[in-house]
Amino acid sequence: MVLTDDNFASIAAAVEEGRGVFTNIIKFITWTLPTNVAEALIVLVAVAAGTALPIQPVQILWINMATALSLGMTLAFEPRERDIMSRPPRDPKTPIISAELTGRIVLVGFMLLAGSFGLFRWARQSGMDVATAQTIAANMLVIGETFYLFNCRSLTRSMFGIGVFSNAWLLLGVASMVGLQLLFTYAGFMQLWFGTAPIGWDAWSRILLVSGLIYSTVGLEKWIRLNRKRASGITAQGTTT
Protein backbone atom coordinates (compact mmCIF):
# COMPACT_ATOMS: atom_id res chain seq x y z
CA MET A 1 0.00 0.00 0.00
CA VAL A 2 1.37 3.43 -0.99
CA LEU A 3 0.23 6.30 1.27
CA THR A 4 -0.08 9.59 -0.60
CA ASP A 5 -1.41 11.58 2.38
CA ASP A 6 -1.96 11.29 6.12
CA ASN A 7 -5.75 10.98 5.88
CA PHE A 8 -6.76 7.74 7.60
CA ALA A 9 -10.11 7.86 5.82
CA SER A 10 -8.21 7.23 2.58
CA ILE A 11 -6.62 4.14 4.13
CA ALA A 12 -10.00 2.82 5.25
CA ALA A 13 -11.46 3.44 1.80
CA ALA A 14 -8.54 1.62 0.17
CA VAL A 15 -8.95 -1.38 2.48
CA GLU A 16 -12.68 -1.45 1.75
CA GLU A 17 -12.05 -1.34 -2.00
CA GLY A 18 -9.46 -4.09 -1.75
CA ARG A 19 -11.77 -6.33 0.23
CA GLY A 20 -14.54 -5.76 -2.29
CA VAL A 21 -12.32 -6.65 -5.25
CA PHE A 22 -10.92 -9.75 -3.54
CA THR A 23 -14.40 -10.97 -2.56
CA ASN A 24 -15.67 -10.55 -6.11
CA ILE A 25 -12.73 -12.60 -7.40
CA ILE A 26 -13.65 -15.39 -4.99
CA LYS A 27 -17.27 -15.17 -6.16
CA PHE A 28 -16.19 -15.57 -9.79
CA ILE A 29 -14.00 -18.59 -9.00
CA THR A 30 -16.78 -20.17 -6.95
CA TRP A 31 -19.18 -19.62 -9.85
CA THR A 32 -17.05 -20.81 -12.76
CA LEU A 33 -15.44 -23.97 -11.33
CA PRO A 34 -18.62 -26.11 -11.03
CA THR A 35 -19.26 -25.82 -14.78
CA ASN A 36 -15.71 -26.96 -15.56
CA VAL A 37 -16.14 -29.86 -13.13
CA ALA A 38 -19.46 -30.83 -14.74
CA GLU A 39 -18.10 -30.59 -18.30
CA ALA A 40 -15.15 -32.85 -17.50
CA LEU A 41 -17.31 -35.38 -15.64
CA ILE A 42 -19.91 -35.48 -18.41
CA VAL A 43 -17.25 -36.57 -20.91
CA LEU A 44 -15.75 -39.11 -18.47
CA VAL A 45 -19.12 -40.61 -17.57
CA ALA A 46 -20.16 -40.85 -21.22
CA VAL A 47 -16.90 -42.59 -22.16
CA ALA A 48 -17.16 -44.95 -19.19
CA ALA A 49 -20.79 -45.75 -20.01
CA GLY A 50 -20.05 -46.18 -23.71
CA THR A 51 -22.75 -43.71 -24.79
CA ALA A 52 -22.75 -40.73 -27.14
CA LEU A 53 -21.34 -37.53 -25.68
CA PRO A 54 -24.18 -35.49 -24.11
CA ILE A 55 -22.38 -32.32 -25.22
CA GLN A 56 -20.14 -31.87 -28.26
CA PRO A 57 -16.68 -30.29 -27.81
CA VAL A 58 -17.71 -27.30 -29.93
CA GLN A 59 -20.74 -26.82 -27.68
CA ILE A 60 -18.49 -26.87 -24.61
CA LEU A 61 -16.40 -24.16 -26.27
CA TRP A 62 -19.56 -22.10 -26.82
CA ILE A 63 -20.65 -22.52 -23.20
CA ASN A 64 -17.27 -21.43 -21.83
CA MET A 65 -16.97 -18.38 -24.07
CA ALA A 66 -20.56 -17.17 -23.88
CA THR A 67 -21.07 -17.61 -20.15
CA ALA A 68 -17.69 -16.15 -19.18
CA LEU A 69 -18.43 -12.95 -21.10
CA SER A 70 -22.15 -12.59 -20.47
CA LEU A 71 -22.37 -13.92 -16.91
CA GLY A 72 -19.01 -14.21 -15.19
CA MET A 73 -17.76 -10.71 -15.94
CA THR A 74 -20.84 -9.17 -14.35
CA LEU A 75 -19.70 -10.35 -10.89
CA ALA A 76 -16.90 -7.77 -11.15
CA PHE A 77 -19.59 -5.07 -10.85
CA GLU A 78 -21.19 -6.62 -7.77
CA PRO A 79 -21.48 -3.86 -5.11
CA ARG A 80 -19.59 -4.31 -1.86
CA GLU A 81 -21.66 -5.95 0.83
CA ARG A 82 -22.68 -3.77 3.76
CA ASP A 83 -20.80 -5.74 6.41
CA ILE A 84 -17.55 -6.09 4.51
CA MET A 85 -15.60 -3.82 6.89
CA SER A 86 -16.94 -5.52 10.00
CA ARG A 87 -15.45 -8.87 8.99
CA PRO A 88 -12.21 -9.96 10.67
CA PRO A 89 -9.00 -9.66 8.65
CA ARG A 90 -8.26 -12.60 6.42
CA ASP A 91 -5.29 -14.74 7.37
CA PRO A 92 -2.95 -14.58 4.33
CA LYS A 93 -1.96 -18.21 4.97
CA THR A 94 -5.49 -19.50 4.41
CA PRO A 95 -6.33 -20.91 0.96
CA ILE A 96 -8.22 -18.70 -1.46
CA ILE A 97 -11.05 -21.24 -1.68
CA SER A 98 -12.15 -22.41 1.77
CA ALA A 99 -13.31 -25.92 2.59
CA GLU A 100 -16.92 -24.67 2.68
CA LEU A 101 -16.67 -23.21 -0.83
CA THR A 102 -14.89 -26.32 -2.09
CA GLY A 103 -17.82 -28.40 -0.88
CA ARG A 104 -20.25 -26.04 -2.62
CA ILE A 105 -18.28 -26.23 -5.87
CA VAL A 106 -18.32 -30.04 -5.79
CA LEU A 107 -22.03 -30.09 -4.91
CA VAL A 108 -23.05 -27.79 -7.76
CA GLY A 109 -20.69 -29.55 -10.18
CA PHE A 110 -22.32 -32.92 -9.53
CA MET A 111 -25.82 -31.40 -9.71
CA LEU A 112 -25.01 -29.91 -13.12
CA LEU A 113 -23.61 -33.28 -14.17
CA ALA A 114 -26.72 -35.13 -13.00
CA GLY A 115 -29.04 -32.59 -14.62
CA SER A 116 -27.30 -32.50 -18.00
CA PHE A 117 -26.61 -36.23 -18.25
CA GLY A 118 -30.04 -37.12 -16.86
CA LEU A 119 -31.90 -34.90 -19.33
CA PHE A 120 -29.77 -36.23 -22.18
CA ARG A 121 -30.76 -39.79 -21.25
CA TRP A 122 -34.41 -38.75 -20.88
CA ALA A 123 -34.38 -37.18 -24.34
CA ARG A 124 -32.84 -40.25 -25.96
CA GLN A 125 -35.26 -42.61 -24.20
CA SER A 126 -38.13 -40.38 -25.36
CA GLY A 127 -37.12 -40.99 -28.99
CA MET A 128 -35.34 -37.67 -29.65
CA ASP A 129 -32.30 -37.66 -31.92
CA VAL A 130 -28.78 -37.08 -30.63
CA ALA A 131 -28.64 -33.43 -31.76
CA THR A 132 -31.80 -32.56 -29.86
CA ALA A 133 -30.66 -34.42 -26.75
CA GLN A 134 -27.28 -32.66 -26.86
CA THR A 135 -28.98 -29.29 -27.24
CA ILE A 136 -31.05 -30.02 -24.13
CA ALA A 137 -27.93 -31.02 -22.18
CA ALA A 138 -26.04 -27.90 -23.28
CA ASN A 139 -28.93 -25.64 -22.33
CA MET A 140 -29.16 -27.41 -18.96
CA LEU A 141 -25.57 -26.47 -18.22
CA VAL A 142 -26.03 -22.84 -19.24
CA ILE A 143 -29.36 -22.26 -17.48
CA GLY A 144 -28.17 -24.12 -14.39
CA GLU A 145 -25.07 -21.96 -14.33
CA THR A 146 -27.24 -18.86 -14.73
CA PHE A 147 -29.39 -19.77 -11.73
CA TYR A 148 -26.26 -20.51 -9.72
CA LEU A 149 -24.89 -17.08 -10.64
CA PHE A 150 -27.55 -15.49 -8.43
CA ASN A 151 -26.30 -17.65 -5.54
CA CYS A 152 -22.77 -16.35 -6.09
CA ARG A 153 -23.72 -12.70 -5.68
CA SER A 154 -23.02 -13.31 -2.00
CA LEU A 155 -21.03 -16.19 -0.55
CA THR A 156 -23.13 -16.31 2.63
CA ARG A 157 -26.51 -14.67 1.94
CA SER A 158 -29.25 -14.92 -0.65
CA MET A 159 -29.68 -12.36 -3.42
CA PHE A 160 -32.79 -11.11 -1.63
CA GLY A 161 -30.65 -10.15 1.35
CA ILE A 162 -28.31 -7.99 -0.75
CA GLY A 163 -30.88 -6.57 -3.18
CA VAL A 164 -32.23 -8.27 -6.28
CA PHE A 165 -31.69 -5.22 -8.52
CA SER A 166 -28.49 -3.87 -6.95
CA ASN A 167 -26.33 -5.12 -9.85
CA ALA A 168 -27.90 -3.94 -13.09
CA TRP A 169 -24.98 -5.32 -15.13
CA LEU A 170 -25.70 -8.82 -13.88
CA LEU A 171 -29.35 -8.58 -14.92
CA LEU A 172 -28.29 -7.27 -18.33
CA GLY A 173 -25.81 -10.13 -18.67
CA VAL A 174 -28.45 -12.73 -17.82
CA ALA A 175 -30.84 -11.20 -20.36
CA SER A 176 -28.16 -11.27 -23.06
CA MET A 177 -27.28 -14.88 -22.17
CA VAL A 178 -30.92 -15.91 -22.58
CA GLY A 179 -30.99 -14.25 -25.98
CA LEU A 180 -27.77 -15.99 -27.03
CA GLN A 181 -29.10 -19.37 -25.95
CA LEU A 182 -32.27 -18.88 -27.96
CA LEU A 183 -30.10 -18.16 -31.01
CA PHE A 184 -27.93 -21.16 -30.14
CA THR A 185 -31.02 -23.37 -30.08
CA TYR A 186 -33.26 -22.01 -32.84
CA ALA A 187 -31.17 -19.96 -35.32
CA GLY A 188 -30.31 -21.92 -38.45
CA PHE A 189 -26.71 -20.72 -38.75
CA MET A 190 -26.07 -21.59 -35.08
CA GLN A 191 -27.54 -25.04 -35.61
CA LEU A 192 -25.15 -25.47 -38.52
CA TRP A 193 -22.12 -24.29 -36.58
CA PHE A 194 -22.80 -26.05 -33.27
CA GLY A 195 -24.89 -29.07 -34.26
CA THR A 196 -27.92 -27.96 -32.25
CA ALA A 197 -31.62 -28.57 -32.84
CA PRO A 198 -34.85 -26.88 -31.67
CA ILE A 199 -36.31 -28.16 -28.40
CA GLY A 200 -39.86 -28.02 -27.02
CA TRP A 201 -41.47 -26.62 -23.90
CA ASP A 202 -41.36 -29.99 -22.17
CA ALA A 203 -37.56 -29.88 -22.31
CA TRP A 204 -37.41 -26.25 -21.19
CA SER A 205 -39.68 -26.97 -18.23
CA ARG A 206 -37.36 -29.74 -17.07
CA ILE A 207 -34.32 -27.53 -17.53
CA LEU A 208 -35.91 -24.78 -15.44
CA LEU A 209 -37.01 -27.27 -12.79
CA VAL A 210 -33.52 -28.70 -12.33
CA SER A 211 -31.96 -25.22 -12.40
CA GLY A 212 -34.39 -24.06 -9.74
CA LEU A 213 -33.44 -27.08 -7.65
CA ILE A 214 -29.77 -26.09 -7.89
CA TYR A 215 -30.56 -22.55 -6.75
CA SER A 216 -32.71 -23.77 -3.86
CA THR A 217 -30.15 -26.36 -2.73
CA VAL A 218 -27.33 -23.82 -2.55
CA GLY A 219 -29.64 -21.36 -0.80
CA LEU A 220 -30.50 -24.01 1.78
CA GLU A 221 -26.82 -24.83 2.26
CA LYS A 222 -26.07 -21.14 2.90
CA TRP A 223 -28.93 -20.88 5.38
CA ILE A 224 -27.79 -23.96 7.31
CA ARG A 225 -24.18 -22.74 7.52
CA LEU A 226 -25.23 -19.23 8.57
CA ASN A 227 -27.47 -20.53 11.35
CA ARG A 228 -24.74 -22.89 12.57
CA LYS A 229 -22.30 -19.98 12.81
CA ARG A 230 -24.86 -17.88 14.67
CA ALA A 231 -25.59 -20.73 17.06
CA SER A 232 -21.90 -21.35 17.71
CA GLY A 233 -21.40 -17.63 18.31
CA ILE A 234 -24.19 -17.55 20.86
CA THR A 235 -22.77 -20.64 22.56
CA ALA A 236 -19.31 -19.14 22.71
CA GLN A 237 -20.66 -15.93 24.25
CA GLY A 238 -22.60 -17.89 26.83
CA THR A 239 -19.54 -19.95 27.75
CA THR A 240 -17.40 -16.83 28.11
CA THR A 241 -20.01 -15.18 30.29
PyMOL commands that set and color helices and strands:
alter all, ss='L'
color gray80, all
select helices_A, chain A and resi 8-49+57-70+72-77+99-125+130-151+159-162+168-186+188-194+201-240
alter helices_A, ss='H'
color red, helices_A
deselect
rebuild
show_as cartoon
